Amino acid sequence: MAPADLDVLRACGFDDRAIHDAVQVIAYFNYITRVAEALGVEPEDFIQPWGLDDSVENAF
């Protein structure tokens, strides 16, 4: 991250509060994913992977 990255976000309409909130959420998910991987937590099988819908999944 560099100051120019923040400028891009601000140009897209994010204010400092929105940037702060996004950083907090992203950091939390980064943290909890690393903890889950370190503990060997298996993903739930009822959750469909992002980016796939039934039509794409059934096409293969």
Backbone torsions as a table, in degrees:
resi	resn	phi	psi	omega
1	MET	NA	142.5	177.3
2	ALA	-140.2	163.5	178.4
3	PRO	-52.7	-32.3	179.2
4	ALA	-64.2	-31.6	177.7
5	ASP	-64.8	-38.9	177.3
6	LEU	-66.7	-36.7	177.7
7	ASP	-60.9	-38.5	178.3
8	VAL	-63.7	-44.6	179.0
9	LEU	-62.9	-42.6	178.7
10	ARG	-64.4	-36.4	177.9
11	ALA	-66.0	-24.0	177.9
12	CYS	-88.0	1.9	175.3
13	GLY	103.7	1.7	178.6
14	PHE	-79.3	131.6	172.5
15	ASP	-94.4	178.2	-176.4
16	ASP	-60.4	-36.1	179.5
17	ARG	-66.0	-42.9	179.3
18	ALA	-64.8	-40.1	177.7
19	ILE	-64.2	-44.3	178.2
20	HIS	-59.2	-47.5	-178.6
21	ASP	-63.0	-41.5	178.6
22	ALA	-62.9	-42.8	179.0
23	VAL	-60.7	-42.0	-179.9
24	GLN	-63.1	-44.4	-179.7
25	VAL	-66.6	-45.8	-179.8
26	ILE	-62.0	-43.4	179.4
27	ALA	-63.5	-40.7	179.3
28	TYR	-62.4	-47.6	-179.3
29	PHE	-64.7	-36.5	175.5
30	ASN	-60.7	-47.3	-179.7
31	TYR	-62.1	-51.6	-173.6
32	ILE	-68.5	-30.8	176.2
33	THR	-66.6	-41.9	178.3
34	ARG	-65.1	-40.1	177.8
35	VAL	-63.6	-45.5	-179.9
36	ALA	-62.1	-42.4	178.7
37	GLU	-65.4	-40.9	-179.8
38	ALA	-64.1	-32.9	-179.6
39	LEU	-89.0	-4.0	178.7
40	GLY	75.4	27.3	179.8
41	VAL	-67.1	127.9	178.1
42	GLU	-86.0	137.2	178.1
43	PRO	-66.2	149.1	178.4
44	GLU	-67.1	141.0	-177.8
45	ASP	-82.8	-8.3	-180.0
46	PHE	-90.0	-4.3	179.6
47	ILE	-96.5	122.8	-179.2
48	GLN	-78.4	136.7	177.9
49	PRO	-58.1	145.6	178.4
50	TRP	-64.2	146.1	175.3
51	GLY	88.0	-5.0	178.5
52	LEU	-116.8	131.9	171.0
53	ASP	-115.8	174.1	-175.5
54	ASP	-59.6	-36.3	-176.7
55	SER	-67.2	-38.0	179.3
56	VAL	-74.0	-43.6	-177.6
57	GLU	-63.2	-40.0	-178.8
58	ASN	-79.2	-9.2	-179.0
59	ALA	-76.7	-14.6	-175.6
60	PHE	-106.3	NA	NA
